[in-house]
Amino acid sequence: MRLHLLALLAKEPAHGYELKQALEQTFGSAYPSPNIGQIYVTLGRLEKDGLVRAVDVEQSNRPNKKVYYLTAKGRDVLTLWVDEPTEGPRVRDEFFMKLVLAPLTGIADRMALISRQRRHYLSLMSDLNDLLARTAPTDRVAILLIEGAMLHLQADLDWLERCQEDLA
């Protein structure tokens, strides 16, 4: 969440609730609603690290609020994040480690593991289909996030088939 908040602050200064709303509005229903407490904890850490600075703003009839600004150091960190390629395929997949190691111990059968994992992926796919059906056609960002997750999940299901064929 650190870098997401820095990106929003690069656009304009904001306080925590504005950042929460910006995340929700930008990503729509496909993005889990962020916890406001986590946002403020993260902003505190970003301030401690010198990536943002907070300014108290007086409000009439309410307590003062902190508005956060991106610092030059924060902009540098954000630029590095944007410029770096995102991690690619998982070579050390957690499920694959279970699939290889658990049968060696006698704790689990490979086919049972594959079946359980397939059921889990199919349940996730069903949830994503439901989410996609509830998403407004005009919410292109949310649709792209959901479709991307579905494509990754389909690839994982195809890979499970391959595991079952090769390891059965």
C-alpha positions in Angstrom: 0.0 0.0 0.0 3.0 2.3 0.5 3.6 2.9 -3.2 -0.1 3.2 -4.0 -0.4 6.0 -1.5 2.7 7.7 -2.8 1.2 7.6 -6.3 -2.0 9.2 -5.2 0.0 11.9 -3.3 2.0 12.6 -6.4 -1.2 13.7 -8.0 -2.2 16.0 -5.1 -1.9 16.3 -1.3 -4.5 14.6 0.7 -5.5 13.3 4.1 -6.1 9.7 5.0 -9.9 9.5 4.3 -9.3 11.2 0.9 -6.7 8.6 0.0 -9.1 5.8 1.0 -11.8 7.3 -1.2 -9.4 7.8 -4.1 -8.3 4.1 -4.0 -11.9 3.0 -3.9 -12.9 5.3 -6.7 -9.9 4.5 -8.9 -10.1 0.7 -8.6 -13.8 0.2 -8.0 -15.3 -3.0 -6.7 -12.3 -5.1 -7.8 -10.1 -3.6 -5.2 -10.7 -4.6 -1.6 -11.7 -1.6 0.4 -8.6 -0.5 2.4 -8.7 -0.2 6.1 -8.5 3.4 7.2 -6.3 2.4 10.2 -3.8 0.7 7.9 -3.7 3.8 5.7 -2.8 6.0 8.7 -0.3 3.6 10.0 1.3 3.4 6.5 1.3 7.3 6.2 3.0 7.4 9.6 5.7 5.1 8.3 6.1 7.0 5.1 6.5 10.2 7.1 9.1 8.6 9.3 11.0 7.4 6.2 10.9 11.0 4.8 8.8 10.0 1.8 5.9 12.3 2.8 5.4 15.2 5.1 2.3 16.0 7.1 0.9 19.5 7.7 -1.8 20.1 10.3 -4.7 21.9 8.8 -7.1 23.8 11.1 -10.8 23.1 10.8 -13.6 24.9 12.4 -16.0 22.8 14.5 -13.7 19.7 14.1 -10.3 18.6 15.2 -7.3 19.5 13.0 -6.6 17.1 10.2 -3.2 16.1 8.7 -2.7 16.6 5.0 0.1 14.6 3.5 2.5 15.9 0.7 4.9 13.8 -1.3 8.5 14.8 -0.7 11.3 14.8 -3.3 12.6 11.5 -1.8 9.1 10.1 -2.0 8.9 11.1 -5.7 12.3 9.3 -6.3 11.0 6.1 -4.7 7.8 6.3 -6.7 9.7 6.8 -9.9 11.9 3.8 -9.2 8.8 1.7 -8.5 7.2 2.8 -11.8 10.4 2.2 -13.8 11.1 -1.3 -12.5 9.5 -4.3 -14.2 7.0 -6.2 -12.0 7.9 -9.7 -10.9 7.2 -12.4 -13.4 6.2 -16.0 -13.0 6.5 -17.8 -9.6 9.3 -20.3 -9.8 9.0 -21.2 -6.1 5.2 -21.8 -6.0 3.9 -22.7 -2.6 1.4 -25.2 -3.8 4.1 -26.9 -6.0 6.3 -27.3 -2.9 3.4 -29.0 -1.1 2.7 -31.2 -4.1 6.3 -32.4 -4.2 7.1 -32.6 -0.5 3.9 -33.6 1.3 3.7 -37.1 -0.4 7.3 -37.7 0.6 6.3 -37.5 4.2 3.2 -39.7 3.9 1.0 -36.7 5.0 -0.9 -36.3 1.7 -1.6 -37.9 -1.6 -0.7 -35.8 -4.7 -4.0 -36.4 -6.4 -5.9 -35.3 -3.3 -3.8 -32.2 -3.1 -4.5 -31.4 -6.8 -8.2 -32.0 -6.4 -8.4 -29.8 -3.4 -6.5 -27.0 -5.1 -8.6 -27.3 -8.2 -11.8 -27.0 -6.1 -10.3 -23.9 -4.5 -9.4 -22.3 -7.8 -12.8 -23.1 -9.2 -14.5 -21.5 -6.2 -12.3 -18.4 -6.7 -13.2 -18.3 -10.4 -16.9 -18.4 -9.5 -16.4 -15.5 -7.0 -14.7 -13.5 -9.7 -17.4 -14.3 -12.2 -20.0 -13.0 -9.7 -17.9 -9.9 -9.0 -17.6 -9.3 -12.8 -21.4 -9.6 -13.2 -21.9 -7.0 -10.4 -19.4 -4.6 -11.9 -20.7 -1.7 -13.9 -19.7 -1.9 -17.6 -18.3 1.6 -17.4 -15.9 0.6 -14.6 -13.1 -0.4 -17.0 -10.3 -0.4 -14.4 -12.3 -2.9 -12.2 -13.2 -5.0 -15.2 -9.5 -5.2 -16.3 -8.4 -6.2 -12.8 -11.1 -8.9 -12.5 -10.3 -10.2 -16.0 -6.6 -10.3 -15.3 -7.2 -12.3 -12.1 -9.4 -14.7 -14.1 -6.8 -15.2 -16.7 -4.1 -15.9 -14.1 -6.5 -18.3 -12.4 -7.3 -20.1 -15.7 -3.5 -20.5 -16.3 -3.2 -22.0 -12.7 -6.1 -24.5 -13.5 -4.4 -25.5 -16.8 -1.1 -26.0 -14.9 -2.9 -28.2 -12.3 -4.0 -30.4 -15.2 -0.4 -30.6 -16.4 0.7 -31.6 -12.9 -1.9 -34.3 -12.7 -0.9 -35.7 -16.1 2.8 -35.7 -15.3 2.8 -36.7 -11.6 -0.1 -39.3 -11.6 
